[in-house]
Amino acid sequence: MNDTSLFIESHFLEMMMKKSGEERLKMGFSMFDAARRQVIASITRDNPNADIKDIKRELFLRFYEQDFPLEEREKILCKLGYLE
């Protein structure tokens, strides 16, 4: 769904391109950090007894589950020590 007018979209792109690469990178890091904090809050809300391993496993799955087939996800989680 895209409900943004072409004028606004082009104006936004123009504003973003005026920023330095460093500024855009910092914005990206900030957005990722905010998303990560929201996901952690959701994990701990749904599972108040989650330990750090549980949280890290769930973070991985929520961010990257669609990027890997099940077998590879399990291998990655085992290597990271988040799955027995």
N, CA, C and O atoms as a GROMACS GRO file, in nm:
protein
  336
    1MET      N    1   0.085  -0.118   0.000
    1MET     CA    2   0.000   0.000   0.000
    1MET      C    3   0.090   0.124   0.000
    1MET      O    4   0.185   0.132   0.077
    2ASN      N    5   0.057   0.217  -0.085
    2ASN     CA    6   0.132   0.342  -0.090
    2ASN      C    7   0.032   0.456  -0.103
    2ASN      O    8  -0.026   0.479  -0.210
    3ASP      N    9   0.012   0.527   0.007
    3ASP     CA   10  -0.084   0.638   0.004
    3ASP      C   11  -0.014   0.774   0.007
    3ASP      O   12  -0.076   0.875   0.038
    4THR      N   13   0.115   0.775  -0.025
    4THR     CA   14   0.192   0.899  -0.026
    4THR      C   15   0.191   0.958  -0.165
    4THR      O   16   0.218   0.888  -0.263
    5SER      N   17   0.160   1.087  -0.175
    5SER     CA   18   0.158   1.150  -0.306
    5SER      C   19   0.300   1.155  -0.363
    5SER      O   20   0.397   1.157  -0.288
    6LEU      N   21   0.309   1.158  -0.495
    6LEU     CA   22   0.440   1.164  -0.560
    6LEU      C   23   0.515   1.290  -0.520
    6LEU      O   24   0.638   1.288  -0.506
    7PHE      N   25   0.443   1.401  -0.501
    7PHE     CA   26   0.508   1.526  -0.462
    7PHE      C   27   0.575   1.511  -0.326
    7PHE      O   28   0.692   1.548  -0.310
    8ILE      N   29   0.503   1.457  -0.229
    8ILE     CA   30   0.557   1.440  -0.093
    8ILE      C   31   0.672   1.339  -0.096
    8ILE      O   32   0.775   1.360  -0.032
    9GLU      N   33   0.653   1.232  -0.170
    9GLU     CA   34   0.758   1.130  -0.178
    9GLU      C   35   0.887   1.188  -0.238
    9GLU      O   36   0.996   1.162  -0.187
   10SER      N   37   0.874   1.264  -0.344
   10SER     CA   38   0.994   1.323  -0.405
   10SER      C   39   1.056   1.429  -0.314
   10SER      O   40   1.179   1.440  -0.308
   11HIS      N   41   0.973   1.506  -0.244
   11HIS     CA   42   1.024   1.605  -0.149
   11HIS      C   43   1.100   1.536  -0.036
   11HIS      O   44   1.207   1.583   0.004
   12PHE      N   45   1.047   1.427   0.015
   12PHE     CA   46   1.113   1.352   0.121
   12PHE      C   47   1.248   1.298   0.071
   12PHE      O   48   1.349   1.309   0.140
   13LEU      N   49   1.248   1.239  -0.048
   13LEU     CA   50   1.372   1.185  -0.104
   13LEU      C   51   1.476   1.295  -0.122
   13LEU      O   52   1.594   1.275  -0.094
   14GLU      N   53   1.432   1.411  -0.167
   14GLU     CA   54   1.523   1.525  -0.184
   14GLU      C   55   1.582   1.567  -0.048
   14GLU      O   56   1.702   1.594  -0.038
   15MET      N   57   1.498   1.572   0.055
   15MET     CA   58   1.547   1.606   0.190
   15MET      C   59   1.648   1.503   0.240
   15MET      O   60   1.750   1.539   0.299
   16MET      N   61   1.620   1.378   0.216
   16MET     CA   62   1.710   1.271   0.262
   16MET      C   63   1.844   1.278   0.189
   16MET      O   64   1.948   1.254   0.249
   17MET      N   65   1.841   1.308   0.061
   17MET     CA   66   1.964   1.313  -0.017
   17MET      C   67   2.051   1.433   0.020
   17MET      O   68   2.170   1.435  -0.009
   18LYS      N   69   1.991   1.532   0.084
   18LYS     CA   70   2.069   1.648   0.131
   18LYS      C   71   2.151   1.613   0.255
   18LYS      O   72   2.247   1.682   0.289
   19LYS      N   73   2.111   1.506   0.322
   19LYS     CA   74   2.185   1.464   0.441
   19LYS      C   75   2.312   1.391   0.397
   19LYS      O   76   2.317   1.331   0.290
   20SER      N   77   2.412   1.396   0.481
   20SER     CA   78   2.537   1.326   0.450
   20SER      C   79   2.513   1.175   0.466
   20SER      O   80   2.415   1.132   0.528
   21GLY      N   81   2.603   1.098   0.411
   21GLY     CA   82   2.594   0.953   0.426
   21GLY      C   83   2.599   0.914   0.573
   21GLY      O   84   2.530   0.822   0.616
   22GLU      N   85   2.682   0.985   0.649
   22GLU     CA   86   2.693   0.957   0.793
   22GLU      C   87   2.560   0.982   0.863
   22GLU      O   88   2.519   0.903   0.948
   23GLU      N   89   2.494   1.092   0.829
   23GLU     CA   90   2.365   1.124   0.891
   23GLU      C   91   2.261   1.018   0.858
   23GLU      O   92   2.185   0.975   0.945
   24ARG      N   93   2.258   0.975   0.731
   24ARG     CA   94   2.161   0.872   0.691
   24ARG      C   95   2.191   0.740   0.761
   24ARG      O   96   2.099   0.669   0.802
   25LEU      N   97   2.319   0.706   0.775
   25LEU     CA   98   2.357   0.583   0.844
   25LEU      C   99   2.316   0.588   0.990
   25LEU      O  100   2.262   0.491   1.044
   26LYS      N  101   2.340   0.703   1.055
   26LYS     CA  102   2.299   0.718   1.195
   26LYS      C  103   2.148   0.705   1.209
   26LYS      O  104   2.100   0.646   1.306
   27MET      N  105   2.072   0.760   1.114
   27MET     CA  106   1.927   0.747   1.118
   27MET      C  107   1.886   0.599   1.109
   27MET      O  108   1.797   0.554   1.180
   28GLY      N  109   1.953   0.526   1.019
   28GLY     CA  110   1.923   0.384   1.003
   28GLY      C  111   1.952   0.307   1.130
   28GLY      O  112   1.872   0.223   1.172
   29PHE      N  113   2.067   0.336   1.194
   29PHE     CA  114   2.101   0.269   1.320
   29PHE      C  115   1.997   0.301   1.427
   29PHE      O  116   1.957   0.214   1.504
   30SER      N  117   1.956   0.426   1.431
   30SER     CA  118   1.858   0.469   1.530
   30SER      C  119   1.724   0.396   1.510
   30SER      O  120   1.661   0.354   1.607
   31MET      N  121   1.682   0.383   1.385
   31MET     CA  122   1.556   0.314   1.356
   31MET      C  123   1.566   0.166   1.391
   31MET      O  124   1.471   0.108   1.445
   32PHE      N  125   1.681   0.104   1.360
   32PHE     CA  126   1.700  -0.037   1.394
   32PHE      C  127   1.697  -0.056   1.545
   32PHE      O  128   1.636  -0.149   1.596
   33ASP      N  129   1.764   0.035   1.617
   33ASP     CA  130   1.765   0.030   1.763
   33ASP      C  131   1.624   0.039   1.821
   33ASP      O  132   1.588  -0.035   1.913
   34ALA      N  133   1.544   0.130   1.766
   34ALA     CA  134   1.406   0.147   1.814
   34ALA      C  135   1.326   0.020   1.788
   34ALA      O  136   1.249  -0.024   1.874
   35ALA      N  137   1.342  -0.038   1.669
   35ALA     CA  138   1.270  -0.161   1.636
   35ALA      C  139   1.313  -0.274   1.730
   35ALA      O  140   1.230  -0.352   1.776
   36ARG      N  141   1.442  -0.283   1.756
   36ARG     CA  142   1.495  -0.387   1.845
   36ARG      C  143   1.437  -0.372   1.986
   36ARG      O  144   1.398  -0.471   2.048
   37ARG      N  145   1.430  -0.249   2.036
   37ARG     CA  146   1.373  -0.227   2.169
   37ARG      C  147   1.226  -0.267   2.173
   37ARG      O  148   1.179  -0.324   2.272
   38GLN      N  149   1.153  -0.237   2.066
   38GLN     CA  150   1.010  -0.274   2.061
   38GLN      C  151   0.994  -0.426   2.061
   38GLN      O  152   0.907  -0.480   2.129
   39VAL      N  153   1.078  -0.494   1.985
   39VAL     CA  154   1.069  -0.641   1.980
   39VAL      C  155   1.103  -0.701   2.116
   39VAL      O  156   1.035  -0.793   2.162
   40ILE      N  157   1.208  -0.650   2.181
   40ILE     CA  158   1.244  -0.700   2.314
   40ILE      C  159   1.128  -0.678   2.412
   40ILE      O  160   1.097  -0.765   2.493
   41ALA      N  161   1.066  -0.562   2.405
   41ALA     CA  162   0.952  -0.534   2.493
   41ALA      C  163   0.839  -0.634   2.467
   41ALA      O  164   0.775  -0.682   2.560
   42SER      N  165   0.814  -0.664   2.341
   42SER     CA  166   0.710  -0.760   2.305
   42SER      C  167   0.743  -0.899   2.356
   42SER      O  168   0.656  -0.970   2.407
   43ILE      N  169   0.870  -0.940   2.341
   43ILE     CA  170   0.912  -1.073   2.387
   43ILE      C  171   0.895  -1.084   2.538
   43ILE      O  172   0.840  -1.183   2.587
   44THR      N  173   0.942  -0.984   2.612
   44THR     CA  174   0.934  -0.991   2.758
   44THR      C  175   0.790  -0.975   2.808
   44THR      O  176   0.756  -1.026   2.915
   45ARG      N  177   0.707  -0.905   2.732
   45ARG     CA  178   0.565  -0.895   2.769
   45ARG      C  179   0.498  -1.031   2.754
   45ARG      O  180   0.421  -1.074   2.840
   46ASP      N  181   0.528  -1.101   2.642
   46ASP     CA  182   0.467  -1.231   2.616
   46ASP      C  183   0.527  -1.342   2.701
   46ASP      O  184   0.462  -1.443   2.728
   47ASN      N  185   0.653  -1.324   2.744
   47ASN     CA  186   0.720  -1.425   2.825
   47ASN      C  187   0.803  -1.356   2.933
   47ASN      O  188   0.924  -1.338   2.916
   48PRO      N  189   0.739  -1.316   3.043
   48PRO     CA  190   0.808  -1.241   3.148
   48PRO      C  191   0.926  -1.316   3.210
   48PRO      O  192   1.014  -1.253   3.269
   49ASN      N  193   0.929  -1.448   3.197
   49ASN     CA  194   1.038  -1.527   3.254
   49ASN      C  195   1.151  -1.553   3.154
   49ASN      O  196   1.242  -1.631   3.182
   50ALA      N  197   1.146  -1.489   3.039
   50ALA     CA  198   1.249  -1.511   2.936
   50ALA      C  199   1.385  -1.468   2.988
   50ALA      O  200   1.401  -1.359   3.043
   51ASP      N  201   1.484  -1.557   2.968
   51ASP     CA  202   1.620  -1.518   3.004
   51ASP      C  203   1.688  -1.459   2.879
   51ASP      O  204   1.626  -1.450   2.773
   52ILE      N  205   1.813  -1.420   2.893
   52ILE     CA  206   1.881  -1.352   2.782
   52ILE      C  207   1.891  -1.441   2.658
   52ILE      O  208   1.882  -1.392   2.546
   53LYS      N  209   1.910  -1.573   2.678
   53LYS     CA  210   1.916  -1.665   2.564
   53LYS      C  211   1.781  -1.669   2.491
   53LYS      O  212   1.777  -1.669   2.368
   54ASP      N  213   1.672  -1.673   2.567
   54ASP     CA  214   1.539  -1.674   2.506
   54ASP      C  215   1.517  -1.547   2.424
   54ASP      O  216   1.466  -1.552   2.312
   55ILE      N  217   1.555  -1.435   2.482
   55ILE     CA  218   1.536  -1.307   2.415
   55ILE      C  219   1.619  -1.301   2.286
   55ILE      O  220   1.569  -1.258   2.182
   56LYS      N  221   1.744  -1.343   2.294
   56LYS     CA  222   1.831  -1.340   2.175
   56LYS      C  223   1.779  -1.433   2.066
   56LYS      O  224   1.782  -1.399   1.948
   57ARG      N  225   1.731  -1.553   2.107
   57ARG     CA  226   1.676  -1.647   2.009
   57ARG      C  227   1.554  -1.586   1.940
   57ARG      O  228   1.541  -1.590   1.818
   58GLU      N  229   1.464  -1.529   2.021
   58GLU     CA  230   1.343  -1.469   1.964
   58GLU      C  231   1.375  -1.348   1.876
   58GLU      O  232   1.311  -1.327   1.773
   59LEU      N  233   1.473  -1.269   1.916
   59LEU     CA  234   1.516  -1.156   1.833
   59LEU      C  235   1.562  -1.206   1.696
   59LEU      O  236   1.520  -1.153   1.593
   60PHE      N  237   1.647  -1.308   1.698
   60PHE     CA  238   1.695  -1.365   1.572
   60PHE      C  239   1.578  -1.411   1.486
   60PHE      O  240   1.571  -1.380   1.367
   61LEU      N  241   1.487  -1.485   1.548
   61LEU     CA  242   1.375  -1.538   1.471
   61LEU      C  243   1.285  -1.428   1.416
   61LEU      O  244   1.242  -1.434   1.301
   62ARG      N  245   1.257  -1.328   1.496
   62ARG     CA  246   1.167  -1.221   1.449
   62ARG      C  247   1.230  -1.138   1.338
   62ARG      O  248   1.160  -1.091   1.248
   63PHE      N  249   1.361  -1.119   1.345
   63PHE     CA  250   1.425  -1.038   1.241
   63PHE      C  251   1.464  -1.119   1.118
   63PHE      O  252   1.462  -1.066   1.007
   64TYR      N  253   1.501  -1.247   1.135
   64TYR     CA  254   1.561  -1.322   1.024
   64TYR      C  255   1.493  -1.453   0.989
   64TYR      O  256   1.541  -1.526   0.902
   65GLU      N  257   1.384  -1.486   1.055
   65GLU     CA  258   1.318  -1.615   1.032
   65GLU      C  259   1.285  -1.638   0.884
   65GLU      O  260   1.301  -1.749   0.833
   66GLN      N  261   1.239  -1.535   0.816
   66GLN     CA  262   1.198  -1.550   0.676
   66GLN      C  263   1.317  -1.560   0.581
   66GLN      O  264   1.300  -1.594   0.464
   67ASP      N  265   1.437  -1.530   0.630
   67ASP     CA  266   1.556  -1.528   0.544
   67ASP      C  267   1.623  -1.664   0.530
   67ASP      O  268   1.707  -1.683   0.443
   68PHE      N  269   1.587  -1.760   0.616
   68PHE     CA  270   1.653  -1.890   0.616
   68PHE      C  271   1.551  -2.002   0.624
   68PHE      O  272   1.449  -1.990   0.692
   69PRO      N  273   1.578  -2.113   0.552
   69PRO     CA  274   1.492  -2.230   0.568
   69PRO      C  275   1.508  -2.286   0.710
   69PRO      O  276   1.608  -2.259   0.777
   70LEU      N  277   1.411  -2.362   0.756
   70LEU     CA  278   1.408  -2.415   0.892
   70LEU      C  279   1.539  -2.482   0.932
   70LEU      O  280   1.592  -2.455   1.039
   71GLU      N  281   1.591  -2.569   0.846
   71GLU     CA  282   1.714  -2.642   0.879
   71GLU      C  283   1.831  -2.546   0.904
   71GLU      O  284   1.908  -2.566   0.998
   72GLU      N  285   1.843  -2.445   0.822
   72GLU     CA  286   1.952  -2.348   0.840
   72GLU      C  287   1.932  -2.264   0.965
   72GLU      O  288   2.027  -2.235   1.037
   73ARG      N  289   1.807  -2.225   0.992
   73ARG     CA  290   1.778  -2.149   1.115
   73ARG      C  291   1.822  -2.228   1.238
   73ARG      O  292   1.884  -2.173   1.329
   74GLU      N  293   1.789  -2.357   1.238
   74GLU     CA  294   1.825  -2.442   1.352
   74GLU      C  295   1.977  -2.453   1.367
   74GLU      O  296   2.029  -2.451   1.478
   75LYS      N  297   2.048  -2.466   1.254
   75LYS     CA  298   2.194  -2.472   1.257
   75LYS      C  299   2.251  -2.343   1.316
   75LYS      O  300   2.340  -2.346   1.400
   76ILE      N  301   2.199  -2.230   1.270
   76ILE     CA  302   2.247  -2.100   1.319
   76ILE      C  303   2.221  -2.087   1.468
   76ILE      O  304   2.310  -2.048   1.544
   77LEU      N  305   2.099  -2.120   1.510
   77LEU     CA  306   2.066  -2.109   1.652
   77LEU      C  307   2.152  -2.201   1.738
   77LEU      O  308   2.190  -2.165   1.849
   78CYS      N  309   2.183  -2.322   1.686
   78CYS     CA  310   2.271  -2.414   1.760
   78CYS      C  311   2.411  -2.355   1.771
   78CYS      O  312   2.471  -2.356   1.879
   79LYS      N  313   2.464  -2.303   1.660
   79LYS     CA  314   2.599  -2.243   1.662
   79LYS      C  315   2.606  -2.127   1.760
   79LYS      O  316   2.708  -2.108   1.827
   80LEU      N  317   2.499  -2.049   1.768
   80LEU     CA  318   2.496  -1.934   1.858
   80LEU      C  319   2.472  -1.977   2.003
   80LEU      O  320   2.485  -1.896   2.096
   81GLY      N  321   2.436  -2.103   2.023
   81GLY     CA  322   2.412  -2.154   2.157
   81GLY      C  323   2.272  -2.125   2.209
   81GLY      O  324   2.248  -2.129   2.329
   82TYR      N  325   2.178  -2.094   2.117
   82TYR     CA  326   2.043  -2.060   2.157
   82TYR      C  327   1.945  -2.176   2.137
   82TYR      O  328   1.825  -2.160   2.157
   83LEU      N  329   1.998  -2.291   2.098
   83LEU     CA  330   1.915  -2.408   2.073
   83LEU      C  331   1.998  -2.530   2.110
   83LEU      O  332   2.116  -2.538   2.076
   84GLU      N  333   1.938  -2.624   2.177
   84GLU     CA  334   2.011  -2.747   2.212
   84GLU      C  335   2.007  -2.844   2.101
   84GLU      O  336   2.064  -2.953   2.113
   0.00000   0.00000   0.00000
